[in-house]
Amino acid sequence: MVGTSSPALGARPELKPSAARERILATASRLFYCVGIRAVGVDRVIAESEVARMTFFRHFPSKDDLVVAFLTRRVELAQAELAQLREKAGADWPHAVLAWVADGVTTACETEGFRGCEFINTAAEFSDPEHPVRIIAAQHRAWIRDQMQEALTELNHPAPGSTAEQLLMLRTAAVIAASLEGLDDPDNTFTHTWWSLVA
């Protein structure tokens, strides 16, 4: 499984969690998702977080460090959610994992303010494939693919690796299409296609 530890940017020791840091990160997460990375400057994050400029840079030496923290937080939330789901599902965890990934498409699209996948959107704003932001996005997608491959293997699927890749591509296409045009799938084509690949 591909690791999901975030690459370091600023060469400063990690500070303990604080209310100010959480406020900055929450504000930045909202703005980055709703407005975009490049469109949101540090000054706006500082103003809406209601922190001093020195406080901001003590926690995040650069804007890129903040973007990395934004994506890393999303990774941590996803991993925690899936771990809890697997534990709750027990022996039926393979189906639960595959349903979790598939259901994430409709759940996200039905959320107010939906603008697509934060990982896809953020990666699109960074052209360098070696940039830490692109690395985190790639690692997260690989993690999702690996979770599906593991589930398909447990279900004795004849081609778990290639099928997991197909499922990931299907999910990506559905999310991008929904972010551009809205989720218009009255015949549940996405769901039927998804589970036909799993079967």
C-alpha positions in Angstrom: 0.0 0.0 0.0 1.2 3.4 -0.9 2.0 5.6 2.1 0.1 8.8 2.7 2.5 10.8 4.8 2.7 14.4 3.6 6.1 15.7 2.2 7.6 18.5 4.3 8.0 21.9 2.9 8.9 24.4 5.6 12.0 23.3 7.6 10.6 24.2 11.0 9.8 21.8 13.9 6.2 20.7 14.0 4.2 22.8 16.5 1.7 21.4 18.9 -2.0 21.7 17.9 -3.5 25.0 18.8 -6.8 26.8 18.5 -5.2 29.3 16.1 -3.8 26.6 13.9 -7.1 24.8 13.7 -8.9 28.1 12.9 -6.4 28.8 10.1 -6.7 25.4 8.7 -10.5 25.3 8.9 -10.7 28.7 7.2 -8.2 27.8 4.5 -10.0 24.4 3.8 -13.3 26.2 3.3 -11.8 28.8 1.0 -9.6 26.5 -1.0 -12.5 24.2 -1.7 -15.1 26.9 -2.4 -12.9 29.4 -4.3 -9.7 27.6 -5.4 -6.1 27.5 -4.3 -4.6 30.2 -6.5 -7.6 32.5 -6.0 -7.1 32.6 -2.3 -4.2 34.6 -0.9 -2.5 34.4 2.5 -3.9 37.8 3.5 -7.4 36.6 3.0 -6.8 33.5 5.1 -5.2 35.6 7.9 -8.1 38.1 7.8 -10.9 35.5 7.9 -9.1 33.4 10.5 -8.7 36.4 12.7 -5.1 35.7 13.6 -2.0 37.8 13.5 0.3 37.5 10.5 3.1 36.3 12.8 0.9 33.6 14.1 0.0 32.4 10.7 3.6 32.1 9.5 4.6 30.4 12.8 2.3 27.5 11.9 2.6 27.6 8.2 5.9 29.0 6.8 4.4 29.3 3.3 1.1 29.0 1.5 2.2 25.7 0.1 2.6 24.3 3.6 -1.0 25.3 4.3 -2.2 23.6 1.1 -0.3 20.4 2.2 -1.9 20.6 5.6 -5.3 21.0 4.0 -5.0 17.9 1.9 -3.3 15.9 4.7 -6.3 16.6 6.9 -8.6 15.3 4.2 -6.5 12.2 3.9 -6.6 11.6 7.7 -10.4 12.0 7.8 -10.9 9.6 4.9 -8.6 7.0 6.5 -10.3 7.3 9.9 -13.8 7.0 8.3 -12.9 3.9 6.3 -11.1 2.2 9.3 -14.3 2.7 11.4 -16.5 1.4 8.6 -14.3 -1.7 8.2 -14.5 -2.4 11.9 -18.2 -2.0 12.0 -18.8 -4.1 8.8 -17.0 -7.1 10.2 -16.9 -10.0 7.7 -18.8 -8.0 5.1 -16.0 -5.4 5.0 -15.1 -6.0 1.3 -18.6 -5.0 0.1 -18.7 -2.1 2.6 -15.4 -0.7 1.3 -16.6 -0.8 -2.3 -20.0 0.7 -1.4 -18.2 3.4 0.6 -16.1 4.5 -2.5 -19.1 4.3 -4.8 -21.6 6.0 -2.4 -19.0 8.8 -2.0 -19.9 10.1 -5.5 -23.6 10.6 -4.8 -23.1 11.8 -1.3 -20.6 14.4 -2.4 -22.7 15.6 -5.3 -25.7 16.1 -3.1 -23.7 18.2 -0.6 -24.4 21.9 -0.7 -21.5 23.8 -2.4 -20.2 20.8 -4.2 -17.3 21.7 -6.5 -15.8 18.3 -7.3 -13.0 16.4 -5.6 -10.7 18.5 -3.6 -7.7 16.3 -4.5 -8.4 16.6 -8.3 -9.1 20.3 -8.1 -6.0 21.0 -6.0 -3.7 18.8 -8.1 -4.9 20.6 -11.3 -3.5 23.9 -9.9 0.0 22.5 -9.5 1.8 21.5 -12.7 4.9 20.0 -11.2 4.3 16.3 -10.6 7.1 16.3 -7.9 5.4 19.1 -5.9 4.3 17.8 -2.4 0.7 18.7 -3.2 0.7 16.5 -6.3 2.4 13.7 -4.4 -0.2 13.7 -1.7 -3.0 13.7 -4.2 -1.4 10.8 -6.1 -0.8 8.9 -2.9 -4.4 9.3 -1.8 -5.8 8.0 -5.1 -3.4 5.1 -4.9 -4.6 4.4 -1.4 -8.2 4.3 -2.6 -7.3 2.0 -5.4 -5.4 -0.3 -3.0 -8.4 -0.5 -0.7 -10.6 -1.6 -3.5 -8.0 -4.1 -4.8 -7.8 -5.6 -1.4 -11.6 -5.9 -1.2 -11.9 -7.4 -4.6 -9.1 -9.9 -3.8 -11.0 -10.9 -0.7 -14.1 -11.4 -2.8 -12.1 -13.7 -5.1 -12.5 -11.4 -8.1 -10.6 -12.8 -11.1 -8.8 -9.4 -11.9 -8.7 -7.3 -8.7 -5.9 -5.1 -9.8 -7.2 -4.0 -13.2 -10.8 -3.8 -11.9 -9.8 -1.5 -9.0 -8.1 0.7 -11.6 -11.3 0.7 -13.7 -13.4 1.5 -10.7 -11.2 4.4 -9.8 -11.4 5.8 -13.4 -15.2 5.4 -13.3 -15.4 7.2 -10.0 -13.1 10.0 -11.2 -15.1 10.5 -14.4 -18.4 10.6 -12.5 -17.1 13.2 -10.0 -15.7 15.4 -12.7 -18.8 15.2 -14.8 -21.0 16.0 -11.8 -18.8 19.0 -10.8 -19.3 20.4 -14.4 -22.8 19.4 -15.2 -24.4 18.2 -12.0 -25.3 14.6 -11.1 -27.9 13.6 -13.7 -28.3 9.9 -13.5 -32.0 9.0 -13.3 -31.3 5.4 -14.5 -28.5 4.8 -11.9 -26.1 4.1 -14.7 -23.1 4.8 -12.5 -24.3 2.4 -9.8 -25.2 -0.4 -12.3 -21.8 0.0 -14.1 -19.9 0.0 -10.8 -21.4 -3.2 -9.5 -21.3 -4.9 -12.8 -17.5 -4.5 -12.7 -17.4 -5.9 -9.2 -19.5 -8.9 -10.0 
